[in-house]
Every structure is written in C-alpha cells, then in structure tokens.
Amino acid sequence: MSEETKAGERIGLVQVYTGDGKGKTTAALGLALRAAGSGMRSYIGQFLKGRRYGELESVQQLAPYVTLEQYGLDAWVHMDKVTPEQRAAAQEGLAKVRQALLSGEYDIVVADEINVALYFGVLTEEEVIDLIEDKPPQVELVLTGRRAPQAIIERADLVTEMKEVRHPYHRGVPARKGIEF
C-alpha cells in the first residue's frame, strides 16, 4: 500500500511484476484485495485477455472497491500475426487505464499484462513511459507481465521478478480452473 506523508496524503509508487514464473497477475490481484480491506479503490485493466478467468467472477464481489476490465479478444496473440483488432483493443485499453489513472477515483491502477503487450508490439514503450510519467503522485501504478523492458524497470520504484523453478505444466498437468485461470 502507499505510504502516508505528514499531511496524510498518500504517496503512490510504480510497481513492476515481471519474469517467467507464475504469479504476476495473482500478486496484483492480491494487492487490490488488500487495498479493498482498507477501503481503497483499485482499477485493473487486463491487456490481451478476452476470455473468462476466475478473477472476473470474484472481483464482482469486491465492488465497488475493485473494478476489472479486459482489453483483448477471445484469441491468443501471436508475435508475427498481430491483428489490427488486437492493436485496437490494446489502444482502447491504454486509453481506459489512463482515464482511470487520472480520474481521481482510484488509489491503485493495475495494467495487467501490459509488458507482454509491449513485447508483442501492440503498444509502444513510449506510450507506457508516458503513462508512468503522467501518474498522479497519490496513485499506485502496477505494471505486470513477462519481459518488462529495461526502460520500464528503470522507472519503477519496486520491481519483482517471478522466477519459475518448477511448474506442473512441464509434467503434463494442464492449466487448472481456479488455480491458473
């Protein structure tokens, strides 16, 4: 959670959750859950996701403290086959995340999988850096996703890298409802 100044105004920082290990989105959702318990409001914008994930259902129970929107299609994004529709969805998402960030309605704004959107080229590094630079001082901004670019890492106050040590997928265990999605 954000620090408090002597005058009681929150200090919002920039957090990055990256790496090849599992848990980046889960950590961001956990932050929103913790904040809701303190009466804080969070906005979570999920890039490249358009399928029904378990968090969509559970977040509804945290309203009005947590709002979650998806900016993706019900299809995987492939590096060399990014469609105009996928780019448009990411641009719409970036605009909505920016609106949430600047609205004064939210204490925490999460741009989930935004680093992957950068990696696939549906957003530009410059667009995300502009988002970071436009962040109001009292709002916490969380950027998740694998392969966070160095320019984003350098602008963050907190960077956590999830490292995969072992994953059941490699033993043939498929993604499990309620656990991986």
C-alpha positions in Angstrom: 0.0 0.0 0.0 1.0 3.6 -0.5 2.9 5.5 2.2 1.4 8.4 4.0 3.0 11.9 4.2 2.9 14.0 7.3 -0.1 15.8 5.9 -1.9 12.4 5.4 -1.7 12.4 1.6 -0.8 9.1 0.0 2.4 8.7 -2.0 1.8 6.4 -4.9 4.7 4.4 -6.4 5.3 2.4 -9.6 5.5 -1.3 -9.2 6.5 -3.9 -11.9 5.8 -7.6 -11.6 7.7 -9.5 -14.3 9.6 -12.7 -15.0 8.8 -16.1 -16.4 7.3 -17.5 -13.2 3.7 -17.8 -12.3 2.1 -15.2 -10.0 2.3 -11.8 -11.6 -1.4 -11.2 -12.1 -2.1 -13.0 -8.8 0.2 -10.6 -6.9 -1.6 -7.6 -8.5 -5.0 -9.1 -7.6 -3.7 -9.7 -4.1 -2.7 -6.0 -3.8 -6.2 -5.0 -4.9 -7.7 -7.4 -2.3 -5.6 -6.0 0.5 -6.4 -2.4 -0.5 -10.1 -3.1 -0.6 -9.8 -4.2 3.0 -8.6 -0.7 3.8 -11.4 1.0 1.9 -9.1 1.8 -1.1 -10.3 1.5 -4.7 -8.5 -0.3 -7.4 -8.9 -0.4 -11.2 -7.5 -3.4 -13.0 -7.1 -3.3 -16.8 -6.1 -6.6 -18.4 -4.4 -6.4 -21.8 -4.5 -9.2 -24.3 -7.1 -11.1 -22.2 -10.6 -11.6 -23.5 -11.5 -15.0 -22.0 -13.4 -15.7 -18.8 -10.9 -16.0 -16.0 -11.8 -16.8 -12.4 -10.9 -13.3 -11.2 -13.7 -11.8 -13.3 -16.2 -13.6 -11.1 -14.6 -13.0 -7.8 -13.8 -9.3 -8.4 -17.6 -8.6 -8.8 -17.9 -9.5 -5.1 -15.4 -6.7 -4.2 -17.3 -4.0 -6.0 -17.2 -1.0 -5.6 -13.7 -1.4 -4.3 -12.3 -3.2 -7.3 -13.1 -2.7 -11.0 -11.7 -5.1 -13.7 -12.0 -4.7 -17.4 -10.4 -6.7 -20.2 -8.9 -5.3 -23.4 -8.4 -8.3 -25.6 -10.1 -10.7 -27.9 -11.0 -14.4 -27.2 -7.9 -15.5 -29.1 -4.2 -15.8 -28.5 -1.9 -13.1 -29.7 1.0 -14.4 -31.9 4.2 -12.5 -32.3 4.2 -12.3 -36.1 0.4 -12.3 -36.6 -0.9 -9.4 -34.5 -4.2 -8.3 -36.0 -5.5 -4.7 -36.3 -8.3 -5.7 -34.0 -5.8 -6.8 -31.3 -3.9 -3.5 -31.7 -7.2 -1.5 -31.4 -8.2 -3.4 -28.3 -4.8 -2.6 -26.7 -5.2 1.1 -27.6 -8.7 1.2 -26.2 -7.3 -0.4 -23.0 -4.4 2.1 -22.8 -6.9 4.9 -23.0 -9.1 3.4 -20.3 -6.2 2.7 -18.0 -5.0 6.4 -18.5 -8.6 7.6 -17.8 -8.7 5.5 -14.6 -5.2 6.7 -13.6 -6.1 10.4 -14.0 -9.8 10.2 -12.8 -9.1 10.6 -9.1 -11.5 7.7 -8.4 -8.8 5.0 -7.8 -6.0 4.6 -5.3 -4.4 1.8 -7.3 -4.3 1.2 -11.1 -3.1 -2.1 -12.5 -2.1 -2.5 -16.1 -2.1 -6.3 -16.2 0.0 -8.0 -19.0 1.0 -4.6 -20.3 4.6 -5.7 -20.5 3.5 -8.6 -22.8 1.5 -6.1 -24.9 4.8 -4.2 -25.3 6.7 -7.4 -26.2 4.1 -8.3 -28.9 4.2 -4.8 -30.3 0.5 -3.9 -29.7 1.7 -1.0 -27.6 4.9 1.0 -27.7 7.4 1.6 -25.0 6.9 5.4 -25.4 3.2 5.0 -24.7 3.8 3.2 -21.5 6.5 5.5 -20.4 4.1 8.4 -21.0 1.6 6.6 -18.8 4.1 6.3 -16.0 5.2 9.9 -16.3 1.6 11.1 -16.2 0.8 9.2 -13.0 -0.6 11.4 -10.3 1.6 11.4 -7.2 -1.0 9.7 -4.9 -1.9 6.8 -7.2 -0.1 3.5 -7.1 0.6 2.1 -10.6 1.3 -1.6 -11.1 2.5 -3.0 -14.5 2.6 -6.7 -14.9 3.7 -9.2 -17.5 6.7 -11.1 -18.7 9.6 -9.4 -20.4 9.3 -5.9 -18.9 11.7 -3.7 -20.9 14.6 -2.1 -19.2 13.2 1.4 -19.7 10.1 0.4 -17.7 12.2 -1.3 -15.0 14.3 1.8 -14.6 11.2 4.0 -14.0 9.8 1.7 -11.3 10.1 2.1 -7.6 9.6 -1.6 -6.9 10.4 -4.5 -9.3 9.6 -8.1 -8.5 10.8 -10.8 -10.9 8.9 -14.1 -10.6 11.2 -17.0 -11.5 10.0 -20.4 -12.5 11.7 -23.1 -10.6 9.2 -25.9 -11.3 5.8 -25.9 -12.9 3.3 -28.8 -13.2 2.7 -27.9 -16.9 6.1 -29.5 -17.7 4.8 -32.8 -16.3 1.7 -32.7 -18.5 -0.7 -31.1 -15.9 -3.0 -28.8 -17.9 -3.9 -25.3 -16.6 -6.5 -25.8 -13.8 -9.6 -23.7 -13.3 -9.4 -21.6 -10.2 -5.7 -22.0 -10.0 -4.1 -20.9 -13.3 -7.2 -19.2 -14.7 
